[in-house]
Amino acid sequence: MSPTPGPRSVERALAVLDAVADAERPVGAKALARELGCALSTVYHLTGPLLARGYLVRTAEGYAPGPRVPALHRSHQRHHGLGAGTGELLGRLRRATGAEAYHTAYRDGLITVVDTTAPVTDAGHPFAPGPEPRAHATAHGKALLAALPRPLRRRYLAEHGMARLTERTITSAERFEAEVDRVRGQGFAVSVGEADLAYTCLAVALPGRGRGDGIVHALSVSLPTAEFGRRRGEIRAALIRAVPDFPILPES
C-alpha cells in the first residue's frame, strides 16, 4: 500500500474499503491483514466502524460492501447534477446497440466514469466506474476534453499525461488538438483501439446541458473493435437519439 497524506488510521480504513471493493468475492480478515501489512487485530479495529456505519457487511466468507455504498453512488450522481433515470437510459442504450453504455463526466479537473451497463463481474472490461486516467485515449475523454476551453484542456493533459497504451494512442498535444477539431466538426468522438486494442468506443458530449457549475457530461458506448466497422453508423445514430433524454437536474 503506497502512503498517502492523512492520519494513518484513515488511510488504512480507506485501504480496507478499496480492497473489499476491488475483490471479486468477500474478503476475509486474514487476507486483509496480509494486503495491508498489519496485524489481524488492526483489521478488526478498522472494520468495526465501517460495519457500524454500513460501509461493510460481514458474511460467512468475509467482508463485502455494505448497504451504505449505493447511497454514496446516488449522492455522487446528484452532486454531478443528475436526476433519476440515468441507469434506465443507459440500459435502453445498451439494448438498442448491443454495446455497453456509459455516463462519464468532467468536473474540477477530473474525468470520472460515473455509471456503466458493463457487468461488475467483468474484470476484463477496460472502462470501469471510477477515475478515468486514460481520457486522452478514450472516446468519452476526447468528447469531454473537446468541450472544454483550450487552457483547461491543456492543463488537464499536462497534469494527467498522455501515456502510450497501444500503438494507436495519441501521445502528442499537437495531434490531440487536431483530434479535438475533428470531434467538434463531426459532433462525436471515436477511439479505435487507442485505450485497449480489443475495444472501440464512441461518445457524445452534452456541454449545453450543464447547470453553469463547470460540469460536462458525456454518453458513450463501447464494443469489440472487430464489430465496429460494420455497425458504426447504426451505433452512432442510437447514441445521438439518446442524448435528449439525458436526465440533468435543473439548478436550484
N, C-alpha and C positions, 0 to 999 in steps of 0.2 A: 504494500500500500504506500503510495507516494505521499509525502507530507503536504498538508495544505494549511493555510492560515486559520487560526481559531483555537479555542480550547480543545485539548486532546480528547476529552470525553465526547464532545460534539462531533469531532472528526470521526471517531470510532463508531459512534451511533449511526452517522450517515453512511459509513462504510458497511455496516451491518445491513442497512436498508438497500444499498446498492447490490450487495452480494445476494440478498434474497430476491431482489427484483430481477437480477440477471440470470438467476438459476432456472433451469427448466422444471425442476421439482422442488418440493420443500427441502430446506437445508437444516441439517442437524447442528446442535450446539458445538460438537467437537469439530465439525467441518468449518464452522465459522471461526472458531478459535485458531485453527490452522491457517485459514486465509488471512486473518487479521494479525497473526503472530502474537497472540495474547493468551492469557490463562483462561480456562473454562469458566472460572468464577467471574472474570471480567465480562464474558459474553452474557452470562445471566444478569449481571448488573446493568449492562447496556440494554438488553432486550426487555427488562421489566417495564420501564416507562413506555416503550414502543408498543408493548402488548396492552398496557393500560389505556393508552390513547387510541388504540385501534389501528395503528400503522402496521402491526404484525399480528398474526394469529399463530398459535402453536397447535400443530396437528400430530398425529401418531408418527408421521415421517419426519417432522421437523418444522421449522418456521416457514411461513408463507405470507404474502402481502395481505394486509387486513382490510376491514371494511371502510376505513378512512381514505384509502387510496383512490377509489373512484370519485370521492368528493373533491380531492385535490385536482384531479383531471378536469372535473366540471368547473372548478374555480379558475384553473388555468385557461380554459376556453372563454370563460366570462371576462377575465381580465384582458383577453385578446379581442373583446368586443363581439363575441359570437353568441347568437341566440340558439335556442333549442332546434334540433333538426339537422345539425351538421353531419352526424353519423348516418342519419337516414339518407341525406343527399349523397354521401359517399357510397352508400350501399346501392342506391339507384344507378349511380355512375358505373359501379362495378358490374352490375347486372347488364347494363346497356353495352358495355365494351368488352366484358370478359377479362379486363385488366384490373390490377389492383389500383385503388384510388387513394389520394392523399390530400390533406389540407396542410399547407405549410405557411408560416408567417415570418415576416421580418419585424423586429422590434428592438430599438435601442442597441443597434449594432450586432444583434444575434439573429440567426435564422434557425427556426425550430420546426421539425415535423410534428405538428400538433395532433393529428389523428390519421389513421390509415385503415383500410379494409384488409391489409395483409394479416394473416393469422399470427397471433403472438407465438405460436409454436414453430413458426417458420424461421428458424435461426439463420438460415442461409440467405434470406431476403435482404437486399442491400439497403433498404430505406425503412428503418425502424423509427418509431416515435422517439423524440428527444432532440438534443442539439444536432444540427447538420453541419459537420466540419468540412463537407466537400461541395459547398454551394457552387463553386466555380465550374464543377463538372456535372451538375445535375440540371435537368430542365427546370425544376421548381426554383433552384437557386438562381439560374440565369434570369428567369422571369421576374423574380423579386428584385434582383440587383439592377435589372434594366429599368425597373420602375422608380429607382432612387435617383436623386441628383448625382451628378458625376463625383463631387467631392466625397459624399457619403459612400458611394460605391468604391472609390479608390481607397478610402480609409479602411473599408471592410476587407478588401483584398490584401492590403498591406498588413493588417492585424492578423488575419487568418491564414494567409499564404495561399499558394496555388500549387499544391503538391501534385506530382505526376502519378496518377492512379492507374492509367492504362496508356498505351501508345497513342490513343486518341484524345487524351486530356489536353485542354488548353492551359498552358502554364505561363503565357506572356500577357502582361497587362494590355499591351497594344492590340494583340489578337483578340483579347476578350472584349475590348471596346468595339472592334469590328463585329463581333458576335452580338453585342448589345444592339448595335444599329440594325442587324438582321432581325433580331427578336422584335424590336419596335416596329420595323417595317412590315413584318408578316403577322404581328399580333399574337404570336405564341412562341414558345421556346421548345427546342428539341435537343436531347442529349442521346446520341447513338453510341453506346458502349464507352462513354467517357469516364463514368464513375465505376462501372463494372461491365466488362465486355459482354457478359451474358444478357444484359438488360438495356432497353431503350426506354426513355421517358419523354412525355410531352406535358407541357404546363401552360397555364394562362394565369397571369396576374390580375388582381382586381384592385388596382390603385385608387380608382374612383369610388370604391365602396367603403373606404376608411372613414373614421369619425373625427378626423383632424388631430389624432393623437400620435401620428407618425407610424402607425402600424400598417403594413401592406400584407395582403393575403394572396394566396395562390392555390389553385386547384391543379392537380396533376394526376397522371396515370402512368403506370409502367408495365411493360410486357417483355417477354423474351425477344431479344434482338432478331432472332430468326423469323419471328412473326411480323415484325414491324413493317417491312416493305409492302406486303400485300394488304395491310389493314390501316395504313397511315391515315388516309382520308376519312374513313369511317370513324376512327377513334377521335380524330381531331374534331369532327363535326359533333360527336356526342359530348365531348368536353366543353365545347363552346355553348352548346344548348343548356348545359348545367349551370353556367355562370349566373344567369339572372336569379336563380333560386338560392344562391348562397346566403345563409342567414346571418347578416350583420345586425347587431343591436344598434338602435338609434342612440345618439348621445343624450345623456340625461341632463 
